[in-house]
Amino acid sequence: MTIRVAHWQTEVGPGDGFAAVIRRYEELNPGVRVVQMIIPPRVYRQWLRSNLAGDKAPEIVEFGVWLEGMTDVPVRYFESLNHHLAKPNPYNRGTVLATDPWLKTFEDELYEQKLNSPEPGQYYAITLTRSSLRFFCNRDLLRAVTGSEAAPRTLEELRGVARQLAEFNRSSGADARLLAGSADNAIAMMNLYIAGSTTRLSRDLDREGLLALYPRQVSWRYLTGEWSFRHPAMRAALELVAEIHAQMKPGYQQVGRDEAMREFMRGAAVFFFAGTWEATSLRRLAGFPIDVFRCPQATADDPVVGPHVLGPFADGNNMTGFGLYLNKRSSAKTVAVDFMQFLTSREGNELFARHSGWAPSVREVPITDDIRAFLTPEDGYSYVAPYLSAGGNARALFRRNLHLLAGPAGGVDRLAAGLDAGMREAAMADLEAERKVAWLSALPLDARIAAAGACLRLGGGDAAGDAATRSRLEAAQNQSEARALLIAAQLRMATPLERALTEP
Amino acid sequence: MNVGCRRWLVIAVFNLTGATLSGERDQLPAVLNLVVGNQSKEAAAMLAAGAVADARERELARAIVAMAAPPLSEQRVTELGKALEVLADGRDDLAAEAHYLRARLFQLHQSEPDWDRASAWYRMLAERQPENHWAQLGLVKLGLILLHAPGPDDATARISAAAALPPRIREAELRRDLHLQIAWAGLAWERPRAEVLRHLLAADEIGGLIGISGEDLVMQIAELSLREGQTAQARRYFERFLREFRTSPRNFNVRQRLAELELLEQGVRTP
């Protein structure tokens, strides 16, 4: 029997990690062949969508809830793993994890699934790794510029490095940049720094008392007029965005992350802001020593954003990622689950971590010093607060308007005005997308709840199990359905509100 | 290991048992289990493969299998509606289930929901068989309509109407779900925090929430209690949050809130 696993991780490392796990799995299961399919990220969405629709998708596929235009996919095409996750992973026999339910063997107990599952309470994926956001540093260049290898710990210290770099360029004739630039890593960095430097605003907007702002709250609070890009906190954060923009080479918005990596590898930038998933590529391919630094923090006395920060912000967390999902329509689901269990067993995940250079997702897997730098202790505020990315429409709006920072007439005010001009429409479209996902989640549950109820009536089966299933499905549906209805009500209210604000 | 083979084995076994005098009704649980497991195509194939002794159960199963592959065409909704109305004519559990599903077609499966008729059917069922599970579940769905369906923007009236339902829901988990949704609607419509907290605490007392909602509930009780000046309750729930949700990325925020609470209790400053 052959099963296929598809993912989009084209970086150096994960392919090797998978290959090592597959070799060992095939040794243990001689009747099974596992094929790794690495699909380029640029075509992954279209490739996955067409293969799922045509019933030709692999048994196991990588997926992420943030993939644009794919929000309907999990409920339609993936199978819940709850049943398996409740039991111990058989490949953990003889280890300290032997008796733990599979779910509890993950460092974060699959928190991302808990947070984003399209069907509350259902876990559709297992994860392979943990990641965080870091400043990768060209040690030689930093020493040449500053005379030191010390990491800048605050934004002010980072600005100091920028000033020293300007002097270094003037005196040496070099043209190095502080930050290697591309649209991808610039926007990721801007997202992080906006969220991190507006924590007071986020706490004020958290009327629900969640100590977090979910995307739907960000969109809704914008529609109610409680924040805009001209709000003092947001305007200060956009000043920070402008600083980031100024430290990247002109035209960075037009290139992708590979170009930023090449710029860094050429020694043309001191830092490369990226997720730790880039670390293996950087370390294996760079011709200079690389250090991994925590993100410099905005402090309370920061001249730009100081008044708006509650304290240090999180530049990573305990959450695991690289989610692998089970294709509901596969005829080899049992084998596929078996492979997923090996992949995330203590042995399998250690093999993956060792050969990929990525941090493991599973508890008790040994970690090398190289990887330890990727882990983030619990030492910063995390309000989530995706002001630039509450949904696909908000994300696209920011990408379209980022150029307003550039040019003689460009600047923060122009960017803020451009964003505010389109944000109402984007927020409404993003809320509508979320409403639709919630509705799509609720819709098929009627039949499943009714079937579970009929099973109970007919008897002869596992009455307690049927009752528990029905209860779980009902709770999940009540939540999804209520969310869809609440968002629909908010959208009805937002429409006249928008009219009131825009009409003379 | 091969699920496909196992599936055919199940069908073969079904055909064998179908030939026995007592076996015909036995296939229904298998069909229904396929629906529960999200395998609507296989369920439809199995249901079509042989006769079923109990005609009413068979008709209901047909409706359920059809509803397992949404969205439904308007014509299909009409056909299913008629079939369910016939099945709903009775006083047993099957009739109650059919009645409930009829209301669901009005509320969720039509291209344009008919909120009034869905509400009327839920109310009718609750009058007719108040103790039945489907009537109890229907009251939760009625509550959601009262809270959020299009109509006058009178939050007080909406919340009051929905809040009258939980005392009629005897099944604790369903009552919990409605309390939670009343609380969340109250937050959305900016109702007084004390009123919201009452519903959150009622939901927490029942417990057993799934997904992120269980974590959100504890957090909300803690934080809203703090904002309401109920510091002892806030502390209790913040501390419980740290104990029960050790992997939450919000733990740092909670620890900071506890530190602020400490200062507040010492009269140093207001969080």
HADDOCK unambig.tbl for C-alpha pairs under 7 A between the chains (distance, minus, plus):
assign (segid A and resid 108 and name CA) (segid B and resid 247 and name CA) 5.19 0.50 0.50
assign (segid A and resid 114 and name CA) (segid B and resid 211 and name CA) 5.05 0.50 0.50
assign (segid A and resid 114 and name CA) (segid B and resid 212 and name CA) 5.35 0.50 0.50
assign (segid A and resid 115 and name CA) (segid B and resid 212 and name CA) 5.42 0.50 0.50
assign (segid A and resid 120 and name CA) (segid B and resid 210 and name CA) 6.56 0.50 0.50
assign (segid A and resid 120 and name CA) (segid B and resid 211 and name CA) 5.05 0.50 0.50
assign (segid A and resid 121 and name CA) (segid B and resid 210 and name CA) 4.71 0.50 0.50
assign (segid A and resid 121 and name CA) (segid B and resid 211 and name CA) 3.88 0.50 0.50
assign (segid A and resid 208 and name CA) (segid B and resid 187 and name CA) 6.11 0.50 0.50
assign (segid A and resid 208 and name CA) (segid B and resid 220 and name CA) 6.84 0.50 0.50
assign (segid A and resid 209 and name CA) (segid B and resid 219 and name CA) 6.98 0.50 0.50
assign (segid A and resid 209 and name CA) (segid B and resid 220 and name CA) 4.85 0.50 0.50
assign (segid A and resid 209 and name CA) (segid B and resid 223 and name CA) 5.20 0.50 0.50
assign (segid A and resid 209 and name CA) (segid B and resid 224 and name CA) 5.69 0.50 0.50
assign (segid A and resid 210 and name CA) (segid B and resid 216 and name CA) 6.23 0.50 0.50
assign (segid A and resid 210 and name CA) (segid B and resid 219 and name CA) 5.83 0.50 0.50
assign (segid A and resid 210 and name CA) (segid B and resid 220 and name CA) 5.49 0.50 0.50
assign (segid A and resid 211 and name CA) (segid B and resid 253 and name CA) 6.76 0.50 0.50
assign (segid A and resid 317 and name CA) (segid B and resid 249 and name CA) 6.24 0.50 0.50
assign (segid A and resid 318 and name CA) (segid B and resid 247 and name CA) 6.95 0.50 0.50
assign (segid A and resid 318 and name CA) (segid B and resid 249 and name CA) 6.91 0.50 0.50
assign (segid A and resid 331 and name CA) (segid B and resid 2 and name CA) 6.93 0.50 0.50
assign (segid A and resid 331 and name CA) (segid B and resid 3 and name CA) 5.77 0.50 0.50
assign (segid A and resid 331 and name CA) (segid B and resid 4 and name CA) 5.27 0.50 0.50
assign (segid A and resid 332 and name CA) (segid B and resid 2 and name CA) 5.77 0.50 0.50
assign (segid A and resid 332 and name CA) (segid B and resid 3 and name CA) 6.03 0.50 0.50
assign (segid A and resid 333 and name CA) (segid B and resid 3 and name CA) 6.78 0.50 0.50
assign (segid A and resid 334 and name CA) (segid B and resid 1 and name CA) 5.53 0.50 0.50
assign (segid A and resid 334 and name CA) (segid B and resid 2 and name CA) 6.84 0.50 0.50
assign (segid A and resid 334 and name CA) (segid B and resid 3 and name CA) 6.67 0.50 0.50
assign (segid A and resid 335 and name CA) (segid B and resid 1 and name CA) 6.04 0.50 0.50
assign (segid A and resid 378 and name CA) (segid B and resid 252 and name CA) 6.06 0.50 0.50
assign (segid A and resid 379 and name CA) (segid B and resid 252 and name CA) 6.49 0.50 0.50
assign (segid A and resid 380 and name CA) (segid B and resid 252 and name CA) 6.29 0.50 0.50
assign (segid A and resid 381 and name CA) (segid B and resid 252 and name CA) 6.05 0.50 0.50
assign (segid A and resid 381 and name CA) (segid B and resid 253 and name CA) 5.60 0.50 0.50
assign (segid A and resid 382 and name CA) (segid B and resid 249 and name CA) 6.71 0.50 0.50
assign (segid A and resid 382 and name CA) (segid B and resid 250 and name CA) 6.23 0.50 0.50
assign (segid A and resid 382 and name CA) (segid B and resid 253 and name CA) 6.86 0.50 0.50
assign (segid A and resid 443 and name CA) (segid B and resid 70 and name CA) 6.85 0.50 0.50
assign (segid A and resid 443 and name CA) (segid B and resid 108 and name CA) 6.92 0.50 0.50
assign (segid A and resid 444 and name CA) (segid B and resid 67 and name CA) 6.98 0.50 0.50
assign (segid A and resid 444 and name CA) (segid B and resid 68 and name CA) 5.47 0.50 0.50
assign (segid A and resid 444 and name CA) (segid B and resid 69 and name CA) 6.77 0.50 0.50
assign (segid A and resid 444 and name CA) (segid B and resid 70 and name CA) 6.20 0.50 0.50
assign (segid A and resid 447 and name CA) (segid B and resid 35 and name CA) 6.99 0.50 0.50
assign (segid A and resid 447 and name CA) (segid B and resid 64 and name CA) 5.07 0.50 0.50
assign (segid A and resid 447 and name CA) (segid B and resid 65 and name CA) 6.80 0.50 0.50
assign (segid A and resid 447 and name CA) (segid B and resid 67 and name CA) 5.44 0.50 0.50
assign (segid A and resid 447 and name CA) (segid B and resid 68 and name CA) 4.93 0.50 0.50
assign (segid A and resid 448 and name CA) (segid B and resid 35 and name CA) 5.66 0.50 0.50
assign (segid A and resid 448 and name CA) (segid B and resid 36 and name CA) 4.43 0.50 0.50
assign (segid A and resid 448 and name CA) (segid B and resid 68 and name CA) 6.97 0.50 0.50
assign (segid A and resid 450 and name CA) (segid B and resid 64 and name CA) 6.71 0.50 0.50
assign (segid A and resid 451 and name CA) (segid B and resid 32 and name CA) 4.99 0.50 0.50
assign (segid A and resid 451 and name CA) (segid B and resid 33 and name CA) 6.98 0.50 0.50
assign (segid A and resid 451 and name CA) (segid B and resid 35 and name CA) 6.33 0.50 0.50
assign (segid A and resid 451 and name CA) (segid B and resid 36 and name CA) 5.99 0.50 0.50
assign (segid A and resid 451 and name CA) (segid B and resid 64 and name CA) 6.67 0.50 0.50
assign (segid A and resid 452 and name CA) (segid B and resid 32 and name CA) 6.95 0.50 0.50
assign (segid A and resid 452 and name CA) (segid B and resid 36 and name CA) 6.12 0.50 0.50
assign (segid A and resid 455 and name CA) (segid B and resid 29 and name CA) 5.50 0.50 0.50
assign (segid A and resid 455 and name CA) (segid B and resid 32 and name CA) 6.56 0.50 0.50
assign (segid A and resid 475 and name CA) (segid B and resid 177 and name CA) 6.68 0.50 0.50
assign (segid A and resid 478 and name CA) (segid B and resid 177 and name CA) 6.87 0.50 0.50
assign (segid A and resid 482 and name CA) (segid B and resid 144 and name CA) 6.27 0.50 0.50
assign (segid A and resid 482 and name CA) (segid B and resid 181 and name CA) 6.90 0.50 0.50
assign (segid A and resid 485 and name CA) (segid B and resid 148 and name CA) 5.72 0.50 0.50
assign (segid A and resid 486 and name CA) (segid B and resid 148 and name CA) 5.88 0.50 0.50
assign (segid A and resid 489 and name CA) (segid B and resid 148 and name CA) 5.95 0.50 0.50
assign (segid A and resid 489 and name CA) (segid B and resid 150 and name CA) 6.99 0.50 0.50
